[in-house]
Amino acid sequence: MTAIRSGWFASIPFALFAAALTGCSGGDDAASAPTGGSDNPAVSAEWFDYQRQPEFENTTRLPAEYITMSDGVKLSAQVMLPADADGNAASSALPVILTQTGYNKSASGYVEGFAFNAFLVEHGYAHVTVDVRGTGTSQGTWEIFSEREQLDYKEVLDWIVEQPWSNGRIGTWGPSFMGITQIYTGAWQHPAHEAIFAIVPMGDAYRDIVFAGGQVNVGFIPLWIGLVTGLGLIPAHPSPEALSTLTDHLIGTLSYDLPIIAQSVLGTGGQNYDSAFWRTRSPIEVADRIQVPTFVIGGLHDLFQRGEPMLYDVIKRNATSKLLIGPWTHLDASSGAGLPADGVPDINHIALLWFDKYLRDMDNDAETVPNVTQYAYGEERYLRATDWPHPEARLERWYLRGDQTLTADLPTLEEAPNYTAQYPVQGICSISSSQWTAGVLELVPLPCFQGQNNLNEIPLLGAVTYTTAPMTEDYYVNGPIQADLWVASVAGTDGSLAVRITDVSPGGTSTEITNGTLTLSLREVDVSKSRTLDGQSIQPWHPFTEDSVAPLTPGEAVLAQIEVFPSSFVIKQGHSLRVAIGASDFPHGLPPVTDLLDQLVGVLRIDSTTLQPSSVALPVVPLSAIEDSPTTALTN
């Protein structure tokens, strides 16, 4: 398997922009759903490169202006219009692309494709970008996707339809923060909103990113808050009004955002448990209201790796929907690095195809492209499917054995247990660290940041590993994964688990594919919200509430069902599948201080016997699905 990264060079401008400003951006509750994609169910569906000549030679931006919300707060907006060679703006009413951002359009707007899309504008669209309240040059306090902020999204649509450059037909576009706002906007079912193109959107705030497995994401969340806050302190121009806005932003950060981070890390105020606060900030809670055509783009190592396919899975039930997942971390995914490839066009061409179809009624066959397109590690190319989860997937279970092998056979009654040291900073040099810093660490030329996991598998210091014999034929896995582990804390009342799925080459290189974490005291599962496959759980749903806390009894094994984030990969013939189990995945997860005290020093015991068999459940897809997937290259 090749290193887990693609098109990293294309992400450098984004990485430098994010790093210079101390960070970067950015569900679920879906039980088993019937399969069968949205539009064209034919397996033979293929991509094509949609191109047409630009209608205009240039673009121009109108002066920024304010939109007054119903509570009196003013949001800053700016419009990019198509123009002729001399810069004269088009005078006709146009279909509109809307981007609502927390990254200060006045600063980020000069990174092409980040806040404005000149490519779309030159093809006959107006593009309006709005700083959400409390960010950029807008007034108010940023309350992180609060109900009031969500109402703003609807009121911005009301404003757009009244503008002379608007023909009343609106599509939404943008990556990350700007993808998240689109899901909330679509939930309003505004009559003017006719298409969504959401690039790397979040699904479930708690489970996807802030508290995956019940642990604080100290790799990304502080950087994200720092980015939004830092960009909000850059004035567009000096004025008394600008000074007042900056003061409001600073006060809001000190009184609202920072206390939330502090409470989460300290485990106080209930912020470290799932609650109405996090449900309000989880787009997947309202995704079932979306009725307009929606295109979702995600990454196999994106920040929202978990939520992107799950958003598609919810939205497809009520709207035409498509899903594209590449071999990307967050920065690469935002730009679709490496495309076109394997017949899949670049993101701008796909967006033009989508908006031309659903905002301009062009008969361009947008609805016929594959419902689901996913890169497959190991196969190292994009594969097509009619749906997600993959309709042909079947659950296969591999059992952990006392001799650290992984077999399809049940363990015996007297298998020896294995042990792993319990300390909270395992995995600090891993592809996971790259993933949860949005891809910035991927640029550091160390093998561990590119996916090699051997450093985290050193006996006694790292994870305990369980490995299959070399595969006798290729082995295709596509979808969510579940690890069912019987585990005990030798001395403590709590513990953490990090489960990594890796590919082991014939030469012994272990390459991490995906992982999952869980705080053991939060192991309770809500079966009604868990996803099943072939009658067995394949994606457990943990309540993560204070009422669900169940401390461990030292030395007593409990069943921990760990959600391993969905992926797409092929273990090639001669390679082996490995499950590496450790006590943490830092900085992706760090227990809140109140839980950390129980986990600083100790040992976890992993049991696996006939009566308490530890195992991993995989969604395995027949190799015929790979053979049926088209491989034609684009013709330019």
Disulfide bonds with the S-S distance in Angstrom:
Cys429-Cys448 1.60
